[in-house]
Amino acid sequence: MARRKTEDEDGGMDSLLDTMFNVVGILLIVLVVVQLGVRQAVDRIASTVAVDPAALEAMIKKLEEAHKEKLKVQTSIDELNPDESKLEELLKRLRTESVAKEATLVGKEGDLKKAIVAKKAQDEMAMKAGENKQAREKLSTELNSSLEKIASLEAVLADSKPRSQLPPKIVNMPDPRPAPDGIKEAIFICIGNQVYPYNPGELREDAKKRSEYQLQRGLKKYVKDPEQGVDAKDFVEDFNQRVLQDDYFKAEMYASGRNPNLRLTPREGQGFTIAEVENPRSRFQKLLLLTDPQKYYFKFIVLPDSYEAYVAVRAVADKAGYLAGWEPQSQEWKAVTGVGGKVKFGPEPKVDPNAPKPAPATPAPKANVLD
């Protein structure tokens, strides 16, 4: 069953036939013009009385050429006069070739895509191979370097002399016990991996004198209502305007209920380093010489960042014959002490005259401060 022609195929056929008819028309016009020219030439020769042989020969040649041209035009007309059956066959052949070429192009496009994917995969594999090669070379270099170091250390070890046996290290077992009667406490705080002598007595005395003088001069400022007593906030702010410190600590007042207290912060760089503690000619060693081991024992308050400093100072203290003990604290621990004196914050507490008197406290046993 013959396939129906599509609109595109009919349009192509009409266009081709129009073109052929145009060409045939042009050739017919040329043929008519040539024949008219030949007839005019014959008439012109016949009317001429004297005929030139050369001109006649030239005219004959022109006629022959015109005849040849006529044959060529006739042949072209015959060739351009298409047979509809042949034209249909030609169109079928062209369609078949077009479909075949299209299939070929589709196949080549698929092959091209596959080739692109394969090339990309090949490039990635080549890149990974290069990276693996670099990694292998790096590991090989590191391995060779390590082997060289091991060989060097083995050579040094082989050439070194055997070490003599170290003397036994004496370790004192902990022996918690209270301090002997009549012996006083000297406190050292180990913080920031340094050792700070702690003696807040002078700071307390200075703070007491200054606070009493401040209240005396500013009584109206700090006591706005006698029933409410001293305003702690204003008093503390004014007190801390002036620096209060000793060689090792800076003091800052704060209110603890009705009592003024001091919070002591180590002055940066003013403690004794491990090197100073262990140096026989250091300030720390001179300080030890001024402290009688028969009158004082050492209490070390140790924060987590200063165990190394504690071990060093404890070794020096033990060697010098001092009794000692230690008290570990958290890193947030702060040294505080009361001011004492006449200054009290807030209103006076109301006393119940009918309240029973507290029983005398039983003396607590002495604490174990030595180890």
C-alpha positions, 0 to 999 in steps of 0.5 A, a space after each residue: 500500500 503506497 504511503 500518503 504524501 505529506 503536505 511538505 512533500 507536495 509543496 516541494 514537488 510544486 516548487 521543483 516543477 515551478 522552477 523547471 517551467 521557468 527554466 524551460 520558458 527562458 530557453 524557449 525565449 533564447 531559441 526564438 531570439 536566435 532564430 529571429 537573428 538568423 532570419 534577419 541575417 539571411 534577409 540582409 544578405 539577400 538584399 545586398 548586391 555585392 556579396 563578400 566571400 569572407 563575410 559569407 564564410 563568416 556568416 555560414 560559421 555563425 549559422 553553424 554555431 547558431 544551429 549547434 546552440 539550437 541543438 544544445 538548447 533543445 537537448 537541455 529542454 528535453 532534459 528539463 522536461 521531467 517524467 513524473 514517474 522518474 521524479 517520484 522515484 528520485 524523491 523516494 531515493 532522496 527520502 531513503 538517503 535522508 532517513 539513512 543519513 539521519 539514522 547514521 547521525 543519531 548513531 554517531 551522536 550516541 557514540 560521541 556521548 559514550 566517548 565523552 563519558 568514557 573520556 571523562 571517566 578516564 581523566 578522573 581515573 588518571 587524576 586519582 592515579 596521580 594523587 595516589 602516586 603522590 600519596 605513595 611517594 609522600 608515605 615512602 619519604 616519611 617511612 624512609 625518614 622514620 627508618 633513618 631516625 630509628 637507625 640514628 637513635 639505635 646507633 646513639 643507643 649502642 654508643 651510649 654508656 649504661 646508666 648507673 642505677 639511680 638512688 632510691 627516691 624516698 616517699 613520705 606516706 601521708 600522716 594527717 595530724 593537727 599542728 603542735 601546740 604553740 606553733 603558728 600557721 604560715 599560708 602559701 597560695 599556689 595559683 597560676 603555677 606560682 607561689 604567693 605568701 598569704 598574710 592578710 593581717 596588714 590588709 585587714 588593718 588598713 581596710 578597717 582604719 580606712 573604712 572607719 575614717 570614710 564613714 566618719 567623714 561621709 556619715 550623712 552621705 551613707 546614712 540617709 535614714 538612721 533606721 536603715 543604717 549604712 548604705 552598703 552600695 555607695 560605701 563599697 563603691 567609694 571605698 574601692 576607688 582607692 587601690 588597697 594592696 600589698 606586695 602579693 595581693 590586691 584587695 577589693 571590698 564587698 558586702 557580705 550581709 552586714 559585714 564588709 569583707 575583702 576579696 584578695 586577687 594575686 598580683 600578676 607576676 608577683 608570685 614566686 616561680 618554680 625556678 625561684 623556689 628551687 634557687 638557693 639564692 632566691 628571694 623565696 629562700 631568703 624568706 624561708 631563712 626568716 621563718 623559724 620552723 619551730 614557730 611556724 608550719 606551712 599550709 599550702 592552698 593549691 589550685 588545679 593549675 599549680 600542682 607542679 609549683 606545689 610539688 616544687 615548694 613542698 620539696 624545698 619545705 620538707 628539705 628545710 625541715 618545716 612541718 606542712 600540709 596542703 588543701 586543694 581547691 577548685 580553680 574558681 576559689 578566691 581568697 577572702 577575709 573579713 575587715 572587722 571594726 565598727 562599720 556595719 551595713 544595713 539596719 541593726 537586727 532586732 533582739 528578742 529580750 526573751 530569747 534563751 541564751 545559747 549554750 556555750 559551744 563545746 570546743 571542737 577537736 583540733 583539725 588535722 592540718 599536717 600531712 
